Amino acid sequence: MSHLSKLESQSVFLLREAYRTFQRVGMPWSMGKDSNVLLWLAQKAFCGRIPFPVLHIDTTYEFPEMMEFRAWAETHYGLQLIVKINEEAIARGVGYETHDPITVTHELKTVALRQALEEYGWDALITGIRRDEDPTRAKERYFSPRSSEGEWNYKDQPPEFWNQFALPPKGAGGHVRVQPLLDWTEYDIWLYIRREKIPIPPLYFARNGKRFRSIGCQPITHPVPSTASTVDEIIAELYATRTPERAGRAQDHHERNAMQKLRAKGFL
């Protein structure tokens, strides 16, 4: 098997294990490149259909191109799409115009996710995070328990030997994050997008000498200099670049250990 086929096989195994193990499964979907690879893998794992609901946390600060892609993908994949907005935080005036990026990210993403977990009762979330994105995410496990408040104890992660996954005891509350893309790199993601011809939003491709490598809320997501306007050109660019993938994500750089603090509170 090729390197990509091995990654694909492992991800399909993890998706099927999650669906077999848990009673109520949901899958957060940011509409970014990793999330779309995860959709594709879920289709492969379950014979062309995605058997669990897909959750989009809508901060109301999305790029218009991403919203257009969401509408298209919902029909194209036949998604059971759930859109969640933290209406209470918005009513209190929480926004990038008045608050710092960490506060807004926590309120409009993490708290909204908690609300969705409470509303739909999921005991597992299948996420598209990768270890190489950020040092904090490198501490994750394939099956990563969260507390009843959705919080993550990154200092106490269970070992996972020989595909034996540690699950929280019954009745402990909380949920488990399942991470099928944990071993993938950004480079692997793009190689797989090319091999499988996976549709992705147009913001990843260069316009006027810039493109987005990682996409979040519009006010705090900035493009990087690039002339890569095709998948092949992006792959060639990644092979040579020294710029971090999340260099354009303002919340990561707002304060020291910002990502670790956000993830400890339940951020994806």
Backbone as CSV, one residue per row, in Angstrom:
resi,resn,N_x,N_y,N_z,CA_x,CA_y,CA_z,C_x,C_y,C_z
1,MET,0.837,-1.196,0.000,0.000,0.000,0.000,0.870,1.243,0.000
2,SER,0.400,2.281,-0.683,1.108,3.551,-0.671,0.905,4.241,0.679
3,HIS,1.704,5.282,0.914,1.580,6.049,2.165,0.163,6.600,2.315
4,LEU,-0.399,7.177,1.252,-1.747,7.729,1.325,-2.789,6.643,1.568
5,SER,-2.613,5.496,0.946,-3.577,4.405,1.129,-3.543,3.876,2.556
6,LYS,-2.365,3.849,3.173,-2.263,3.433,4.573,-2.982,4.419,5.483
7,LEU,-2.784,5.727,5.232,-3.488,6.746,6.023,-4.996,6.608,5.842
8,GLU,-5.419,6.443,4.608,-6.843,6.296,4.315,-7.426,5.086,5.038
9,SER,-6.728,3.955,4.986,-7.206,2.736,5.626,-7.342,2.917,7.140
10,GLN,-6.342,3.562,7.753,-6.411,3.805,9.192,-7.583,4.714,9.546
11,SER,-7.791,5.758,8.759,-8.889,6.698,9.024,-10.245,6.017,8.884
12,VAL,-10.405,5.198,7.868,-11.649,4.456,7.674,-11.889,3.517,8.859
13,PHE,-10.823,2.865,9.334,-10.941,1.990,10.510,-11.411,2.773,11.728
14,LEU,-10.838,3.951,11.961,-11.216,4.763,13.120,-12.659,5.247,13.012
15,LEU,-13.085,5.633,11.823,-14.470,6.057,11.614,-15.439,4.920,11.930
16,ARG,-15.117,3.728,11.447,-15.999,2.585,11.689,-15.999,2.171,13.159
17,GLU,-14.827,2.245,13.801,-14.746,1.933,15.229,-15.618,2.898,16.043
18,ALA,-15.554,4.179,15.688,-16.352,5.175,16.408,-17.840,4.903,16.239
19,TYR,-18.252,4.608,15.005,-19.675,4.380,14.739,-20.168,3.104,15.423
20,ARG,-19.277,2.096,15.520,-19.647,0.845,16.191,-19.693,1.011,17.709
21,THR,-18.804,1.852,18.250,-18.618,1.937,19.701,-19.637,2.839,20.381
22,PHE,-19.995,3.948,19.720,-20.819,4.960,20.383,-22.249,4.946,19.835
23,GLN,-23.170,5.350,20.684,-24.591,5.331,20.313,-25.004,6.577,19.538
24,ARG,-24.427,7.728,19.908,-24.827,8.996,19.291,-23.569,9.730,18.837
25,VAL,-23.363,9.770,17.545,-22.144,10.335,16.956,-22.489,11.567,16.132
26,GLY,-21.698,12.618,16.269,-21.810,13.807,15.435,-20.450,14.147,14.856
27,MET,-20.449,14.915,13.779,-19.178,15.293,13.160,-19.133,16.796,12.896
28,PRO,-18.366,17.563,13.678,-18.189,18.984,13.381,-17.534,19.151,12.006
29,TRP,-17.967,20.169,11.290,-17.507,20.411,9.910,-17.282,21.906,9.733
30,SER,-16.022,22.274,9.560,-15.676,23.688,9.417,-15.747,24.163,7.976
31,MET,-15.892,23.213,7.045,-15.917,23.447,5.602,-14.520,23.656,5.033
32,GLY,-13.472,23.534,5.893,-12.097,23.663,5.437,-11.588,22.385,4.786
33,LYS,-10.327,22.412,4.369,-9.753,21.296,3.612,-9.760,19.989,4.405
34,ASP,-9.404,20.043,5.692,-9.374,18.830,6.505,-10.789,18.272,6.702
35,SER,-11.748,19.162,6.980,-13.129,18.733,7.163,-13.690,18.088,5.903
36,ASN,-13.296,18.595,4.759,-13.809,18.030,3.516,-13.159,16.690,3.186
37,VAL,-11.895,16.527,3.553,-11.267,15.206,3.445,-11.977,14.220,4.375
38,LEU,-12.336,14.683,5.580,-13.040,13.817,6.527,-14.416,13.396,5.989
39,LEU,-15.140,14.325,5.363,-16.413,13.966,4.717,-16.207,12.869,3.674
40,TRP,-15.166,13.053,2.880,-14.870,12.107,1.812,-14.579,10.717,2.377
41,LEU,-13.765,10.688,3.447,-13.418,9.418,4.090,-14.644,8.760,4.724
42,ALA,-15.519,9.587,5.304,-16.743,9.041,5.902,-17.611,8.382,4.836
43,GLN,-17.700,9.005,3.668,-18.444,8.385,2.571,-17.852,7.025,2.196
44,LYS,-16.514,6.979,2.133,-15.856,5.711,1.791,-16.095,4.659,2.865
45,ALA,-16.053,5.088,4.132,-16.186,4.152,5.242,-17.572,3.526,5.299
46,PHE,-18.592,4.267,4.828,-19.975,3.814,4.985,-20.694,3.711,3.640
47,CYS,-19.950,3.230,2.651,-20.553,2.836,1.358,-21.314,3.971,0.681
48,GLY,-20.717,5.154,0.690,-21.270,6.258,-0.072,-22.224,7.162,0.665
49,ARG,-22.495,6.886,1.954,-23.369,7.774,2.722,-22.677,8.146,4.027
50,ILE,-23.109,9.232,4.637,-22.580,9.668,5.929,-23.696,9.462,6.944
51,PRO,-23.568,8.461,7.831,-24.706,8.017,8.646,-24.928,8.798,9.933
52,PHE,-24.217,9.894,10.110,-24.392,10.694,11.322,-24.526,12.164,10.933
53,PRO,-25.098,12.971,11.809,-25.259,14.391,11.493,-23.929,15.127,11.444
54,VAL,-23.902,16.148,10.604,-22.722,16.999,10.439,-23.048,18.371,11.030
55,LEU,-22.176,18.857,11.897,-22.428,20.097,12.640,-21.535,21.220,12.151
56,HIS,-22.160,22.324,11.745,-21.384,23.539,11.460,-21.654,24.574,12.547
57,ILE,-20.581,24.965,13.257,-20.669,26.049,14.229,-20.539,27.363,13.466
58,ASP,-21.634,28.071,13.338,-21.675,29.314,12.562,-21.467,30.497,13.510
59,THR,-20.327,31.161,13.375,-20.033,32.318,14.232,-20.675,33.598,13.711
60,THR,-21.245,33.545,12.529,-21.802,34.680,11.777,-20.703,35.557,11.197
61,TYR,-19.453,35.092,11.279,-18.327,35.826,10.696,-17.654,35.006,9.591
62,GLU,-18.417,34.152,8.942,-17.860,33.291,7.910,-17.619,34.078,6.618
63,PHE,-16.644,33.638,5.836,-16.442,34.183,4.493,-17.656,33.839,3.620
64,PRO,-18.106,34.764,2.776,-19.234,34.448,1.881,-18.974,33.215,1.019
65,GLU,-17.717,33.045,0.566,-17.389,31.881,-0.263,-17.596,30.570,0.493
66,MET,-17.362,30.603,1.815,-17.548,29.395,2.613,-19.030,29.068,2.777
67,MET,-19.851,30.096,2.901,-21.289,29.868,3.021,-21.864,29.311,1.715
68,GLU,-21.357,29.800,0.594,-21.786,29.258,-0.693,-21.388,27.791,-0.819
69,PHE,-20.176,27.483,-0.356,-19.711,26.104,-0.405,-20.560,25.217,0.505
70,ARG,-20.950,25.718,1.672,-21.782,24.943,2.589,-23.101,24.550,1.934
71,ALA,-23.744,25.508,1.278,-25.021,25.234,0.619,-24.860,24.197,-0.485
72,TRP,-23.760,24.316,-1.239,-23.513,23.352,-2.312,-23.238,21.957,-1.742
73,ALA,-22.376,21.874,-0.729,-21.966,20.587,-0.174,-23.118,19.855,0.508
74,GLU,-24.007,20.603,1.141,-25.143,19.972,1.808,-25.955,19.150,0.827
75,THR,-26.174,19.706,-0.369,-26.918,18.984,-1.397,-26.069,17.899,-2.044
76,HIS,-24.827,18.229,-2.352,-23.936,17.302,-3.070,-23.709,16.020,-2.276
77,TYR,-23.468,16.134,-0.967,-23.189,14.969,-0.134,-24.442,14.403,0.539
78,GLY,-25.556,15.107,0.435,-26.761,14.671,1.128,-26.597,14.692,2.633
79,LEU,-26.037,15.769,3.142,-25.686,15.848,4.558,-26.912,16.025,5.450
80,GLN,-26.846,15.427,6.642,-27.776,15.763,7.725,-27.150,16.967,8.452
81,LEU,-27.287,18.139,7.886,-26.570,19.309,8.374,-27.305,19.997,9.520
82,ILE,-26.568,20.243,10.598,-27.062,21.026,11.728,-26.205,22.285,11.818
83,VAL,-26.832,23.445,11.849,-26.121,24.715,11.994,-26.399,25.261,13.386
84,LYS,-25.334,25.546,14.128,-25.480,26.039,15.501,-24.853,27.418,15.644
85,ILE,-25.632,28.358,16.177,-25.170,29.724,16.467,-25.404,29.993,17.947
86,ASN,-24.421,30.556,18.626,-24.612,30.935,20.030,-25.369,32.265,20.062
87,GLU,-26.673,32.173,19.964,-27.523,33.358,19.895,-27.419,34.194,21.177
88,GLU,-27.245,33.528,22.315,-27.172,34.243,23.592,-25.944,35.146,23.637
89,ALA,-24.797,34.655,23.160,-23.576,35.469,23.152,-23.712,36.643,22.190
90,ILE,-24.306,36.394,21.036,-24.503,37.468,20.062,-25.436,38.531,20.628
91,ALA,-26.463,38.102,21.353,-27.384,39.063,21.981,-26.677,39.920,23.018
92,ARG,-25.628,39.374,23.651,-24.846,40.145,24.628,-23.825,41.058,23.967
93,GLY,-23.743,40.999,22.632,-22.825,41.871,21.912,-21.431,41.325,21.728
94,VAL,-21.249,40.017,21.921,-19.931,39.415,21.731,-19.601,39.404,20.242
95,GLY,-18.464,39.988,19.883,-18.053,40.051,18.495,-16.655,40.604,18.374
96,TYR,-16.075,40.470,17.204,-14.703,40.932,16.993,-14.595,42.453,17.042
97,GLU,-15.715,43.138,16.865,-15.695,44.599,16.917,-15.489,45.098,18.349
98,THR,-15.835,44.282,19.343,-15.820,44.739,20.737,-14.989,43.866,21.672
99,HIS,-14.610,42.657,21.242,-13.907,41.725,22.115,-12.646,41.184,21.437
100,ASP,-11.753,40.638,22.256,-10.510,40.075,21.714,-10.788,38.718,21.062
101,PRO,-9.885,38.243,20.172,-10.136,36.996,19.424,-10.322,35.768,20.299
102,ILE,-9.628,35.691,21.445,-9.751,34.523,22.304,-11.159,34.446,22.903
103,THR,-11.645,35.587,23.384,-12.992,35.625,23.967,-14.051,35.271,22.932
104,VAL,-13.932,35.840,21.740,-14.933,35.585,20.693,-14.894,34.124,20.258
105,THR,-13.691,33.593,20.075,-13.564,32.191,19.681,-14.185,31.276,20.726
106,HIS,-13.919,31.553,21.982,-14.481,30.729,23.049,-16.017,30.814,23.064
107,GLU,-16.546,32.034,23.006,-17.994,32.221,23.105,-18.736,31.699,21.878
108,LEU,-18.242,32.027,20.692,-18.996,31.724,19.476,-18.705,30.340,18.905
109,LYS,-17.597,29.732,19.333,-17.292,28.381,18.856,-17.400,27.344,19.980
110,THR,-16.598,27.519,21.047,-16.556,26.499,22.097,-17.889,26.405,22.842
111,VAL,-18.438,27.544,23.261,-19.707,27.518,23.992,-20.834,27.042,23.085
112,ALA,-20.799,27.440,21.816,-21.807,26.952,20.865,-21.720,25.438,20.718
113,LEU,-20.496,24.900,20.719,-20.336,23.450,20.641,-20.920,22.772,21.878
114,ARG,-20.677,23.345,23.064,-21.265,22.792,24.293,-22.791,22.776,24.213
115,GLN,-23.349,23.858,23.676,-24.804,23.935,23.541,-25.324,22.830,22.618
116,ALA,-24.602,22.592,21.522,-25.012,21.545,20.587,-24.898,20.164,21.229
117,LEU,-23.833,19.942,21.995,-23.659,18.661,22.683,-24.810,18.404,23.654
118,GLU,-25.187,19.442,24.365,-26.288,19.301,25.328,-27.618,19.067,24.609
119,GLU,-27.798,19.777,23.491,-29.066,19.670,22.771,-29.246,18.319,22.092
120,TYR,-28.167,17.791,21.501,-28.292,16.567,20.704,-27.789,15.319,21.427
121,GLY,-27.125,15.497,22.569,-26.737,14.356,23.389,-25.683,13.455,22.780
122,TRP,-24.789,13.987,21.959,-23.749,13.156,21.350,-22.775,12.645,22.409
123,ASP,-22.413,11.379,22.311,-21.375,10.855,23.198,-20.026,10.747,22.495
124,ALA,-19.998,11.064,21.198,-18.733,11.114,20.460,-18.820,12.152,19.358
125,LEU,-17.712,12.859,19.146,-17.567,13.804,18.042,-16.381,13.369,17.189
126,ILE,-16.600,13.241,15.899,-15.522,12.897,14.971,-14.965,14.200,14.408
127,THR,-13.706,14.490,14.703,-13.126,15.778,14.314,-12.000,15.600,13.299
128,GLY,-11.651,16.694,12.633,-10.638,16.657,11.585,-9.313,17.271,11.975
129,ILE,-8.951,17.220,13.268,-7.684,17.827,13.666,-6.509,16.922,13.284
130,ARG,-5.330,17.558,13.132,-4.101,16.840,12.807,-3.007,17.223,13.802
131,ARG,-2.124,16.295,14.104,-1.055,16.565,15.067,-0.100,17.653,14.592
132,ASP,0.123,17.734,13.273,1.157,18.661,12.791,0.681,20.111,12.727
133,GLU,-0.608,20.360,12.971,-1.130,21.725,12.890,-0.572,22.638,13.975
134,ASP,-0.466,22.079,15.189,-0.137,22.903,16.345,0.445,21.992,17.432
135,PRO,1.438,22.478,18.217,2.018,21.636,19.272,0.990,21.106,20.263
136,THR,-0.061,21.882,20.540,-1.084,21.418,21.471,-1.845,20.229,20.895
137,ARG,-2.153,20.283,19.611,-2.880,19.170,18.995,-2.005,17.918,18.901
138,ALA,-0.680,18.081,18.967,0.217,16.926,18.954,0.067,16.070,20.213
139,LYS,-0.564,16.617,21.251,-0.776,15.868,22.494,-2.037,15.007,22.454
140,GLU,-2.794,15.102,21.381,-4.074,14.415,21.285,-3.907,12.909,21.086
141,ARG,-5.001,12.168,21.267,-5.090,10.735,21.005,-6.185,10.501,19.967
142,TYR,-6.211,9.273,19.401,-7.256,8.955,18.425,-8.631,9.019,19.081
143,PHE,-8.749,8.480,20.298,-9.978,8.551,21.085,-9.640,9.361,22.330
144,SER,-10.107,10.607,22.386,-9.680,11.543,23.427,-10.870,11.961,24.288
145,PRO,-10.915,11.519,25.561,-12.065,11.829,26.429,-12.141,13.305,26.793
146,ARG,-13.371,13.804,26.919,-13.636,15.154,27.396,-14.539,15.077,28.628
147,SER,-14.451,16.082,29.481,-15.263,16.108,30.695,-16.710,16.451,30.365
148,SER,-17.554,16.452,31.382,-18.959,16.803,31.186,-19.121,18.250,30.742
149,GLU,-18.102,19.081,30.986,-18.113,20.473,30.526,-17.411,20.634,29.175
150,GLY,-17.004,19.510,28.594,-16.322,19.551,27.309,-14.844,19.871,27.417
151,GLU,-14.305,19.909,28.628,-12.912,20.304,28.821,-11.968,19.118,28.623
152,TRP,-10.715,19.439,28.285,-9.701,18.455,27.924,-8.524,18.565,28.878
153,ASN,-8.173,17.464,29.540,-7.007,17.439,30.424,-5.808,16.970,29.616
154,TYR,-5.095,17.921,29.011,-3.986,17.561,28.124,-2.798,16.986,28.886
155,LYS,-2.790,17.134,30.212,-1.698,16.579,31.017,-1.937,15.114,31.384
156,ASP,-3.107,14.601,31.091,-3.447,13.227,31.469,-4.112,12.533,30.294
157,GLN,-3.307,12.186,29.289,-3.823,11.517,28.104,-3.569,10.010,28.180
158,PRO,-4.561,9.202,27.891,-4.394,7.745,28.001,-3.479,7.196,26.910
159,PRO,-2.701,6.143,27.220,-1.904,5.488,26.179,-2.812,4.731,25.217
160,GLU,-2.341,4.550,23.975,-3.105,3.799,22.973,-2.153,2.819,22.285
161,PHE,-2.052,1.633,22.816,-1.165,0.618,22.270,-1.970,-0.401,21.461
162,TRP,-1.433,-0.788,20.292,-2.009,-1.863,19.484,-3.495,-1.646,19.198
163,ASN,-3.839,-0.396,18.900,-5.226,-0.042,18.562,-6.215,-0.364,19.673
164,GLN,-5.767,-0.270,20.901,-6.641,-0.395,22.059,-6.931,1.009,22.579
165,PHE,-8.169,1.442,22.489,-8.521,2.819,22.805,-9.157,2.910,24.182
166,ALA,-8.714,3.881,24.963,-9.234,4.072,26.315,-10.502,4.914,26.265
167,LEU,-11.581,4.383,26.822,-12.850,5.099,26.868,-13.172,5.451,28.312
168,PRO,-13.873,6.556,28.537,-14.258,6.898,29.906,-15.238,5.883,30.462
169,PRO,-15.262,5.673,31.794,-16.228,4.726,32.380,-17.665,5.147,32.124
170,LYS,-18.553,4.190,32.018,-19.961,4.501,31.792,-20.509,5.334,32.946
171,GLY,-21.319,6.318,32.587,-21.889,7.190,33.604,-20.990,8.331,34.016
172,ALA,-19.798,8.435,33.359,-18.856,9.500,33.734,-19.252,10.850,33.154
173,GLY,-20.167,10.841,32.194,-20.549,12.089,31.534,-19.519,12.476,30.490
174,GLY,-19.729,13.608,29.865,-18.786,14.059,28.854,-18.952,13.315,27.542
175,HIS,-17.935,13.434,26.688,-17.960,12.772,25.397,-16.519,12.450,25.000
176,VAL,-16.379,11.781,23.870,-15.063,11.408,23.357,-14.867,12.051,21.991
177,ARG,-13.715,12.647,21.791,-13.340,13.163,20.468,-12.586,12.060,19.718
178,VAL,-13.048,11.742,18.543,-12.402,10.739,17.702,-11.692,11.472,16.573
179,GLN,-10.403,11.178,16.379,-9.570,11.980,15.475,-8.985,11.124,14.341
180,PRO,-9.731,10.856,13.273,-9.242,9.978,12.206,-8.082,10.553,11.391
181,LEU,-7.882,11.874,11.425,-6.817,12.501,10.625,-5.573,12.825,11.447
182,LEU,-5.473,12.286,12.637,-4.418,12.708,13.559,-3.018,12.535,12.969
183,ASP,-2.782,11.486,12.210,-1.445,11.206,11.678,-1.178,11.850,10.324
184,TRP,-2.177,12.496,9.761,-1.993,13.146,8.461,-1.240,14.459,8.635
185,THR,-0.526,14.879,7.600,0.090,16.201,7.565,-0.658,17.069,6.551
186,GLU,-0.378,18.355,6.584,-0.971,19.251,5.591,-0.617,18.789,4.178
187,TYR,0.622,18.348,4.004,1.077,17.854,2.702,0.278,16.621,2.283
188,ASP,0.055,15.692,3.227,-0.759,14.503,2.932,-2.172,14.884,2.500
189,ILE,-2.742,15.865,3.203,-4.106,16.301,2.888,-4.206,16.743,1.438
190,TRP,-3.257,17.547,1.006,-3.312,18.054,-0.369,-3.009,16.960,-1.393
191,LEU,-2.100,16.026,-1.065,-1.862,14.899,-1.967,-3.133,14.065,-2.129
192,TYR,-3.862,13.896,-1.036,-5.098,13.115,-1.083,-6.192,13.865,-1.836
193,ILE,-6.281,15.175,-1.636,-7.246,15.980,-2.396,-6.981,15.826,-3.890
194,ARG,-5.703,15.839,-4.277,-5.372,15.669,-5.698,-5.729,14.264,-6.180
195,ARG,-5.370,13.242,-5.398,-5.631,11.871,-5.825,-7.118,11.573,-5.972
196,GLU,-7.913,12.076,-5.007,-9.337,11.764,-4.983,-10.206,12.809,-5.680
197,LYS,-9.575,13.935,-6.074,-10.317,15.035,-6.708,-11.442,15.550,-5.798
198,ILE,-11.095,15.849,-4.567,-12.063,16.271,-3.553,-12.389,17.753,-3.733
199,PRO,-13.657,18.119,-3.799,-14.019,19.544,-3.911,-13.663,20.308,-2.632
200,ILE,-13.102,21.498,-2.793,-12.766,22.354,-1.658,-13.103,23.805,-2.010
201,PRO,-13.257,24.665,-1.004,-13.597,26.068,-1.275,-12.502,26.797,-2.065
202,PRO,-12.879,27.802,-2.844,-11.916,28.495,-3.711,-10.913,29.375,-2.968
203,LEU,-11.163,29.682,-1.695,-10.253,30.574,-0.961,-8.859,29.995,-0.798
204,TYR,-8.715,28.681,-0.950,-7.392,28.060,-0.815,-6.478,28.340,-2.006
205,PHE,-7.041,28.838,-3.091,-6.262,29.075,-4.299,-5.921,30.559,-4.433
206,ALA,-4.724,30.833,-4.914,-4.191,32.199,-4.926,-4.999,33.127,-5.836
207,ARG,-5.212,34.350,-5.307,-5.788,35.446,-6.076,-5.005,36.695,-5.719
208,ASN,-4.558,37.411,-6.724,-3.807,38.651,-6.506,-2.595,38.435,-5.609
209,GLY,-1.918,37.297,-5.793,-0.671,37.046,-5.077,-0.830,36.578,-3.647
210,LYS,-2.047,36.175,-3.240,-2.271,35.698,-1.874,-3.294,34.563,-1.874
211,ARG,-3.169,33.691,-0.861,-4.166,32.636,-0.672,-4.253,32.298,0.818
212,PHE,-5.314,31.587,1.173,-5.509,31.166,2.556,-5.041,29.723,2.713
213,ARG,-4.196,29.480,3.711,-3.776,28.100,4.016,-4.653,27.476,5.095
214,SER,-5.196,28.301,5.975,-6.083,27.852,7.039,-7.193,28.889,7.144
215,ILE,-8.443,28.435,7.230,-9.566,29.364,7.140,-10.417,29.301,8.399
216,GLY,-10.657,30.483,8.990,-11.523,30.611,10.147,-12.471,31.778,9.945
217,CYS,-12.699,32.547,11.005,-13.572,33.716,10.911,-12.908,34.805,10.074
218,GLN,-13.686,35.469,9.257,-13.144,36.441,8.310,-12.331,37.562,8.956
219,PRO,-12.769,38.165,10.080,-11.993,39.294,10.633,-10.619,38.913,11.163
220,ILE,-10.398,37.633,11.501,-9.124,37.259,12.117,-8.377,36.194,11.316
221,THR,-8.737,36.035,10.040,-8.044,35.088,9.167,-7.410,35.862,8.026
222,HIS,-6.109,35.696,7.883,-5.364,36.494,6.903,-4.664,35.583,5.894
223,PRO,-4.612,36.005,4.633,-3.943,35.190,3.619,-2.432,35.295,3.726
224,VAL,-1.746,34.338,3.090,-0.285,34.361,3.022,0.114,34.640,1.575
225,PRO,1.285,35.241,1.360,1.744,35.463,-0.015,1.868,34.136,-0.762
226,SER,1.311,34.079,-1.971,1.338,32.836,-2.736,0.889,33.092,-4.164
227,THR,1.445,32.294,-5.069,0.984,32.313,-6.460,0.364,30.968,-6.837
228,ALA,0.155,30.103,-5.844,-0.336,28.749,-6.102,-1.839,28.777,-6.373
229,SER,-2.225,28.586,-7.611,-3.638,28.681,-7.993,-4.237,27.336,-8.403
230,THR,-3.453,26.256,-8.288,-3.947,24.911,-8.564,-3.491,23.987,-7.430
231,VAL,-4.085,22.810,-7.363,-3.687,21.845,-6.327,-2.228,21.449,-6.509
232,ASP,-1.805,21.216,-7.745,-0.397,20.856,-7.996,0.546,21.956,-7.529
233,GLU,0.176,23.201,-7.766,1.033,24.316,-7.359,1.073,24.448,-5.835
234,ILE,-0.044,24.171,-5.166,-0.060,24.208,-3.700,0.853,23.118,-3.138
235,ILE,0.806,21.927,-3.707,1.665,20.833,-3.245,3.134,21.196,-3.416
236,ALA,3.492,21.787,-4.563,4.876,22.201,-4.792,5.280,23.300,-3.808
237,GLU,4.371,24.221,-3.521,4.652,25.300,-2.568,4.896,24.741,-1.167
238,LEU,4.058,23.798,-0.732,4.193,23.233,0.605,5.498,22.467,0.763
239,TYR,5.972,21.876,-0.309,7.218,21.113,-0.246,8.406,21.999,0.108
240,ALA,8.304,23.289,-0.245,9.441,24.187,-0.047,9.238,25.226,1.058
241,THR,7.988,25.450,1.488,7.735,26.575,2.394,8.243,26.323,3.808
242,ARG,8.551,27.408,4.519,8.883,27.360,5.944,7.845,28.127,6.769
243,THR,6.816,28.632,6.111,5.764,29.379,6.805,4.807,28.412,7.482
244,PRO,4.504,28.580,8.784,3.562,27.686,9.465,2.173,27.748,8.847
245,GLU,1.463,26.641,8.906,0.137,26.546,8.300,-0.834,27.560,8.871
246,ARG,-0.792,27.785,10.200,-1.756,28.665,10.853,-1.188,30.070,11.086
247,ALA,-0.233,30.470,10.265,0.373,31.799,10.418,-0.652,32.917,10.261
248,GLY,-1.717,32.666,9.502,-2.720,33.696,9.269,-3.895,33.678,10.228
249,ARG,-3.841,32.850,11.288,-4.945,32.740,12.243,-4.632,33.576,13.480
250,ALA,-5.300,34.728,13.611,-4.953,35.715,14.638,-5.141,35.196,16.055
251,GLN,-6.150,34.339,16.297,-6.383,33.906,17.673,-5.232,33.066,18.211
252,ASP,-4.474,32.407,17.312,-3.349,31.579,17.753,-2.219,32.418,18.331
253,HIS,-2.148,33.677,17.899,-1.008,34.525,18.256,-1.393,35.666,19.187
254,HIS,-2.631,35.649,19.668,-3.103,36.759,20.503,-2.384,36.799,21.843
255,GLU,-2.083,35.628,22.394,-1.360,35.560,23.664,-0.604,34.243,23.724
256,ARG,0.305,34.130,24.665,1.123,32.925,24.795,0.241,31.720,25.139
257,ASN,0.500,30.602,24.439,-0.245,29.351,24.655,-1.753,29.520,24.417
258,ALA,-2.104,30.394,23.485,-3.528,30.668,23.241,-4.278,29.415,22.812
259,MET,-3.707,28.630,21.886,-4.387,27.443,21.400,-4.561,26.412,22.514
260,GLN,-3.542,26.251,23.347,-3.644,25.281,24.436,-4.754,25.666,25.414
261,LYS,-4.855,26.957,25.714,-5.898,27.420,26.619,-7.286,27.208,26.010
262,LEU,-7.421,27.506,24.718,-8.714,27.318,24.057,-9.103,25.837,24.013
263,ARG,-8.150,24.979,23.675,-8.466,23.553,23.551,-8.772,22.935,24.918
264,ALA,-8.094,23.407,25.958,-8.371,22.877,27.306,-9.815,23.162,27.716
265,LYS,-10.384,24.260,27.170,-11.770,24.621,27.493,-12.787,23.955,26.560
266,GLY,-12.277,23.221,25.546,-13.201,22.497,24.676,-13.175,22.888,23.216
267,PHE,-12.294,23.832,22.831,-12.201,24.258,21.432,-11.751,23.087,20.566
268,LEU,-12.232,23.065,19.336,-11.861,21.984,18.418,-10.426,22.141,17.933
